[in-house]
Amino acid sequence: MIIKSAEFITSAVKPPQYPPAALPEIAFAGRSNVGKSSLVNVLVNRKRLVKTSSTPGRTQLINFFEVNGQYSFVDLPGYGYAKVPLAVKKTWGPMMRTYLEKRESLRGVVLIMDIRRVPGQEELDFILWLRQYQIPAIPVVTKTDKLSKSKQMKQLAVISETLGVDRDHLIQFSAKTRRGRDQVWAAIEATVNI
């Protein structure tokens, strides 16, 4: 995908604040600190379109971006980080659920997981929930450059077994080496065109 333009549109908490649903949307979801922002930045060839942070739990709003005037990318708050205040945590679930259940232009969700972690109950619940609402999931495992090839193979086997997903459906990605960028784009384009 050749990127001609990528721009931030708005941040939102509830539907009246969402931008018009004019473009097909792809949402990006995952635990805090799995590399969501870095993945989006690599996809759009920008260093800082989406703010990255070494502190987990920074994204606390739903952030909308327009890419090439063709797609809307939606950066969802990371889940599963214990140090976020309980009051903030309580608003995330309903905020994300409302967006995912009701957004008519949503075509799929890129589910991002750190290759060094075994998916937990939150990921399993999230996948089941996406299936229930018939929202396609694109599973991406990030930070592959942090493990040796043999450890990558072991972790991919564990992740695919835990999720009940064929290993060939897991896209391996590294923001550092840009490995997997083209595969993620191909999966996004295929999902939008279903």
C-alpha positions in Angstrom: 0.0 0.0 0.0 1.4 3.4 -1.0 0.5 6.0 1.6 -0.3 9.4 0.2 -1.9 10.8 3.3 -2.6 9.9 6.9 -4.1 12.3 9.4 -5.6 12.4 12.9 -9.3 13.2 12.7 -10.6 13.1 16.3 -10.8 11.5 19.7 -14.0 10.2 21.1 -15.6 8.6 24.1 -19.2 8.1 22.9 -21.1 7.8 19.5 -22.1 11.5 19.1 -18.4 12.4 19.1 -17.5 9.8 16.4 -16.7 11.3 12.9 -19.2 10.5 10.2 -19.1 6.8 9.2 -18.1 7.6 5.6 -15.1 5.3 5.2 -14.6 1.6 5.9 -13.0 1.3 9.4 -10.4 -1.0 10.8 -10.0 -0.9 14.6 -6.7 -1.8 16.4 -7.1 -3.6 19.8 -4.8 -5.3 22.2 -3.4 -5.2 25.7 -1.6 -2.1 26.9 2.0 -2.0 25.6 1.7 -4.6 22.9 2.9 -2.1 20.2 -0.5 -0.9 18.8 0.6 2.6 18.1 3.9 1.5 16.6 2.0 -0.9 14.3 -0.3 1.8 13.0 2.7 4.2 12.5 4.6 1.6 10.5 1.5 0.8 8.4 1.1 4.5 7.4 4.8 5.2 7.1 4.8 7.9 9.8 6.9 8.1 12.9 4.5 9.9 15.1 1.0 9.8 13.7 -0.1 7.8 16.7 1.6 8.8 19.9 3.7 5.9 21.4 4.6 5.6 25.0 6.7 3.3 27.1 4.1 3.7 29.9 1.2 1.3 29.4 -2.4 2.5 29.5 -1.8 5.9 27.8 -4.5 5.6 25.1 -7.7 6.2 27.0 -9.9 7.5 24.2 -11.0 6.1 20.8 -8.7 7.8 18.3 -9.8 8.1 14.6 -7.3 8.5 11.7 -8.0 8.8 8.0 -5.6 7.0 5.6 -5.4 7.9 1.9 -9.0 9.1 2.0 -9.9 5.4 1.7 -9.8 4.0 5.2 -10.4 5.0 8.8 -8.0 3.5 11.3 -9.3 3.4 14.9 -6.9 3.1 17.8 -8.8 1.6 20.7 -7.6 1.9 24.4 -5.4 -0.9 25.5 -6.9 -3.3 28.0 -5.6 -5.3 30.9 -3.3 -2.8 32.5 -3.6 -2.9 36.3 -2.1 0.5 37.1 -4.9 2.5 35.4 -7.3 4.0 37.9 -10.4 1.9 38.4 -12.8 4.7 37.4 -11.0 4.9 34.0 -11.0 1.1 33.6 -14.8 1.0 34.2 -15.4 3.4 31.4 -13.2 1.6 28.9 -15.3 -1.6 28.6 -18.6 0.1 27.8 -16.9 2.7 25.6 -15.2 0.0 23.5 -18.2 -2.3 23.5 -20.5 0.5 22.3 -18.1 1.3 19.5 -17.6 -2.3 18.4 -21.2 -3.2 18.6 -22.8 -0.2 17.0 -20.3 1.3 14.5 -21.8 0.5 11.1 -18.6 1.3 9.1 -16.5 -1.1 11.1 -15.1 -3.9 8.8 -12.7 -5.7 11.1 -10.4 -5.6 14.1 -6.6 -6.1 14.1 -6.1 -8.0 17.4 -2.5 -7.3 18.5 -0.6 -9.6 20.8 3.0 -9.5 22.1 4.7 -12.7 20.9 6.5 -13.0 24.3 3.1 -13.4 26.1 0.6 -16.2 26.2 -2.9 -14.9 25.4 -5.0 -14.6 28.5 -8.7 -14.7 29.2 -9.1 -11.1 27.9 -7.9 -12.1 24.4 -10.1 -15.2 24.4 -13.1 -13.3 25.5 -12.4 -10.6 23.0 -12.2 -13.1 20.1 -15.4 -14.8 21.2 -17.1 -11.5 21.4 -16.0 -10.5 17.9 -17.3 -13.8 16.6 -20.6 -13.2 18.3 -21.0 -9.9 16.5 -19.5 -11.3 13.2 -16.6 -8.8 13.2 -13.6 -10.3 11.4 -10.4 -10.5 13.5 -6.9 -10.1 12.1 -4.5 -11.6 14.6 -1.1 -10.0 14.7 1.8 -11.0 16.9 4.2 -8.1 17.5 7.8 -7.6 18.8 9.0 -10.7 16.9 12.5 -9.2 16.7 12.8 -9.7 20.5 12.9 -13.5 20.2 15.2 -15.9 18.4 13.7 -17.9 15.4 13.4 -21.1 17.5 11.6 -19.2 20.4 9.4 -17.5 17.8 8.3 -20.9 16.5 7.5 -22.2 20.0 5.6 -19.1 21.0 3.6 -19.1 17.7 2.6 -22.7 18.4 1.5 -21.8 22.0 -0.4 -18.7 20.8 -2.2 -20.5 18.0 -3.2 -23.4 20.3 -4.4 -21.1 23.1 -6.5 -19.0 20.7 -7.7 -21.9 18.6 -6.4 -20.2 15.5 -4.4 -21.8 12.7 -0.8 -20.8 13.0 -0.8 -19.6 9.4 -3.4 -17.0 10.3 -1.1 -15.3 12.8 0.7 -12.4 11.1 4.2 -11.9 12.6 5.2 -8.3 12.9 8.1 -6.1 14.0 8.0 -2.3 14.2 11.8 -2.3 14.3 12.4 -4.3 11.1 8.9 -3.6 9.5 8.5 -7.4 9.1 4.8 -8.2 8.4 3.8 -4.8 7.2 2.7 -6.0 3.8 0.9 -9.0 5.2 -1.1 -6.8 7.6 -2.1 -4.5 4.8 -3.1 -7.4 2.6 -5.3 -8.7 5.5 -6.8 -5.3 6.0 -7.6 -4.9 2.3 -9.1 -8.4 2.1 -11.3 -7.7 5.2 -12.5 -4.4 3.8 -13.4 -6.1 0.5 -15.4 -9.1 2.0 
